[in-house]
Amino acid sequence: MSGTHIALYDPEGHLGGELPLDRASHERMVKAVLGWPADPAPCPADLEQITLRLTGAAHVVADDVRHAAGQLTDGHTARARAAAVLAEAQHRLAAAPQGTVPCAQSHARLVRTLYEHLDHLTEAGVLRLSPAAGGRPPGRGRRIAPAAERLP
């Protein structure tokens, strides 16, 4: 694969499981965005691209949470928590992304929360999928490729 990548913005999830998830890249971006001071803000074009990338990350991580929760029985507590987290994510992602620091930070917090919930499902031993058995472990289904733009 060449060193040139494209940023994916796929709010409808058309790419599904075609790309592996790049958690380390998402975590670096979340950390950077949450560390920004209110002033001076990055330029609007950078903010827009970063927010779109975080939006795409939130969608794919939410899909992994949904997949993991779907493996649980209907009455399982973790499944109910996942439904609440996913409902909140859907509500927050329904709003059009804005090129502002608060919007980018809100999306960064959402990505962090979704990963925390995915980890909770995994660490609790609730989900044990074997790739050989046709399942896929959470966090390994998709990837949002590093963008050509530079992060501040």
RALIN-V725752 format. One record per backbone hydrogen bond with DSSP energy under -0.5 kcal/mol. CO is the residue of the C=O (numbers start at 1). NH is the residue of the N-H. E is the energy in kcal/mol with one decimal. If there is no record, write none. Layout:
# RALIN-V725752
((CO/NH/E) (CO/NH/E))
This chain:
# RALIN-V725752
((3/5/-0.5) (8/10/-0.6) (10/13/-1.7) (13/16/-0.9) (15/18/-2.2) (21/23/-0.8) (22/26/-1.8) (23/27/-3.0) (24/28/-2.2) (25/29/-2.1) (26/30/-2.8) (27/31/-2.4) (28/32/-2.3) (29/33/-2.9) (30/34/-2.6) (31/35/-0.9) (33/36/-1.3) (43/47/-2.4) (44/48/-2.5) (45/49/-2.0) (46/50/-2.7) (47/51/-2.6) (48/52/-2.4) (49/53/-2.2) (50/54/-2.5) (51/55/-2.3) (52/56/-2.4) (53/57/-2.3) (54/58/-2.6) (55/59/-2.1) (56/60/-2.0) (57/61/-2.5) (58/62/-2.4) (59/63/-1.8) (60/64/-1.6) (61/65/-2.4) (62/66/-2.8) (63/67/-2.5) (64/68/-2.6) (65/69/-2.9) (66/70/-2.0) (67/71/-0.5) (68/71/-1.1) (69/72/-1.8) (73/76/-1.5) (76/80/-1.7) (77/81/-2.4) (78/82/-2.3) (79/83/-2.2) (80/84/-1.9) (81/85/-2.6) (82/86/-2.9) (83/87/-2.2) (84/88/-2.2) (85/89/-2.4) (86/90/-2.6) (87/91/-2.2) (88/92/-2.5) (89/93/-2.6) (90/94/-1.1) (91/95/-0.6) (98/100/-1.6) (100/104/-2.4) (101/105/-2.8) (102/106/-2.2) (103/107/-2.3) (104/108/-2.2) (105/109/-2.5) (106/110/-1.9) (107/111/-2.4) (108/112/-2.3) (109/113/-2.6) (110/114/-2.6) (111/115/-2.3) (112/116/-2.4) (113/117/-2.3) (114/118/-2.5) (115/119/-2.8) (116/120/-2.2) (117/121/-2.3) (118/122/-2.0) (119/123/-3.8) (120/124/-2.0) (121/126/-1.4) (121/127/-0.9) (122/125/-1.5) (126/128/-0.5) (129/131/-0.5) (130/133/-1.1) (130/135/-1.9) (131/134/-1.3) (137/140/-1.4) (142/20/-0.6) (143/145/-0.7))
